[in-house]
Amino acid sequence: MDRVFRSFKGLPSQERVAAMMVRHGLRVEGGSVYCGDIEQSDAAMARAAGVDRRVVRSTIERIEADPELRGVFSRLRSTLLMSDVAPLLGCTSLEIVPTDARMPGILACITDLIYRKGLTVRQAVVDDPGDREESHLMVVVDGEIPAEILPAIRDCKGVASVMLR
């Protein structure tokens, strides 16, 4: 993602719009922005990003004019994040903060522990907004997670903290 954001160096307002688009999985296609099949207006995006609507338009034009940016932004997709509604669905959500998001095997260790307890993972999402220091792993599990599994998850290599949600 660093390569993508370098294209907006010196253009902080456009960078803010592009970051919002990445964070929400907003796709650029034919001069318009979409969340799934729903077209997003420049004005609505501008309000959400805290910029003028002309900044949104110039960001879209920059994306469409650059083959690398167009390649990335034309393939973005939004995804349902179940963590906030997990309790309403009879699930439990874990939020894991890594010590270093580049460390391999964090997800493997956690899902192995969950598997050994006979639980089913409904969703696992790594939220990496581009700054690896703010990365989080969200794991949604069917049913309740036994309390004794939490210390074992904390002991996984690369785990800084675990929050039950």
Protein Blocks (a to p, Z undefined) as FASTA:
>chain_A
ZZmmmmmgoilmlmmmmmmmmmnopaceehiacehjaccdfklmmmmnopafklmmmmmm
mmmmpmklmmmmmmgccdddfklmmmmnopacdddddfblkbghklmmmmmmmmmnopac
fbdcdddehiaklgccddddehjddfklmmmmmmpghiabdcdZZ
